[in-house]
């Protein structure tokens, strides 16, 4: 098992259930449950590279990445649990459809 913190996110790489697979979690959320590799360090570097890639752009409101990938304090969750820019509006297709149909939670 390898655990590291990269830009505020805790990354954990463990062996998967199936031989030759790895389980990768970011902030406790599984993100790559069946990576075929026995190189835990390479899986850790892949997760770090993904975080670096995501951090190049601001939080996209509800339709791109799971919240665990974003830096702490850079997003909030809409009522449906999608990551949204601070003071932003969720544009996830599910939330947009609910709003168009007048099915808000408020």
C-alpha positions as MATLAB code, in Angstrom:
seq = 'XXXXXXXXXXXXXXXXXXXXXXXXXXXXXXXXXXXXXXXXXXXXXXXXXXXXXXXXXXXXXXXXXXXXXXXXXXXXXXXXXXXXXXXXXXXXXXXXXXXXXXXXXX';
ca = [
       0.000    0.000    0.000;
       1.155    3.524   -0.849;
      -0.425    6.661    0.583;
       0.506   10.218   -0.380;
      -0.992   13.694   -0.212;
      -0.803   15.726   -3.425;
      -2.152   19.285   -3.540;
      -4.517   18.616   -0.649;
      -5.855   15.286   -1.903;
      -5.049   12.012   -0.179;
      -4.173    9.302   -2.690;
      -4.086    5.665   -1.643;
      -2.992    2.756   -3.834;
      -3.637   -0.799   -2.681;
      -3.724   -4.219   -4.278;
      -7.021   -5.075   -5.941;
      -9.093   -8.184   -5.358;
      -8.034   -9.757   -8.642;
      -4.372  -10.683   -9.138;
      -2.418   -7.985  -10.965;
      -4.932   -5.195  -10.289;
      -4.662   -2.112   -8.134;
      -7.264   -0.039   -6.330;
      -6.705    3.725   -6.345;
      -8.677    6.095   -4.110;
      -8.604    9.881   -3.897;
      -9.920   11.293   -0.613;
     -11.431    7.873    0.103;
     -13.351    7.634   -3.187;
     -12.400    4.782   -5.563;
     -11.248    6.216   -8.883;
      -9.511    3.306  -10.588;
     -10.659    0.033   -9.116;
      -9.330   -2.306  -11.749;
      -6.095   -0.828  -13.028;
      -4.143   -3.688  -14.574;
      -0.668   -3.182  -13.227;
       1.420   -4.329  -10.336;
       3.350   -1.036  -10.172;
       1.836    0.897   -7.292;
       4.240    3.812   -7.749;
       3.157    4.215  -11.394;
      -0.512    4.228  -10.323;
       0.268    6.895   -7.718;
       2.022    9.032  -10.343;
      -0.952    8.615  -12.708;
      -3.291    9.924   -9.999;
      -0.963   12.883   -9.335;
      -0.836   13.659  -13.059;
      -4.643   13.569  -13.208;
      -4.837   16.032  -10.319;
      -2.322   18.320  -12.053;
      -4.392   18.134  -15.258;
      -7.654   18.927  -13.445;
      -6.092   21.849  -11.584;
      -5.235   23.601  -14.860;
      -8.892   24.635  -15.244;
     -11.395   25.913  -12.682;
     -14.173   23.696  -11.361;
     -16.702   22.980  -14.102;
     -20.185   23.158  -12.702;
     -21.378   19.607  -12.187;
     -20.446   17.824  -15.368;
     -16.807   16.869  -15.498;
     -14.999   15.232  -12.594;
     -15.984   13.623   -9.322;
     -15.648   16.061   -6.395;
     -12.772   14.080   -4.857;
     -10.464   15.243   -7.666;
     -10.899   18.974   -6.928;
      -8.827   20.925   -4.423;
     -10.483   21.401   -1.034;
     -12.211   24.771   -0.752;
     -12.563   25.289   -4.516;
     -16.060   23.858   -4.911;
     -19.355   23.188   -3.199;
     -21.888   20.453   -3.881;
     -25.279   21.037   -5.454;
     -28.280   19.335   -3.762;
     -27.702   16.287   -5.999;
     -24.022   16.029   -4.963;
     -22.350   17.389   -8.103;
     -19.294   19.628   -7.619;
     -20.020   23.260   -8.482;
     -17.760   26.317   -8.487;
     -18.190   28.445   -5.382;
     -21.413   30.456   -5.799;
     -21.912   28.684   -9.154;
     -24.920   26.943  -10.623;
     -24.966   23.240  -11.426;
     -25.035   22.482  -15.132;
     -25.098   18.702  -14.819;
     -27.662   17.393  -17.312;
     -29.775   15.842  -14.534;
     -29.980   19.135  -12.609;
     -30.648   21.189  -15.740;
     -33.508   18.860  -16.711;
     -34.991   19.047  -13.195;
     -34.831   22.846  -13.265;
     -36.413   23.026  -16.734;
     -39.289   20.875  -15.476;
     -39.662   22.996  -12.328;
     -38.631   20.171  -10.007;
     -36.357   22.059   -7.626;
     -35.684   20.925   -4.072;
     -36.482   24.371   -2.659;
];
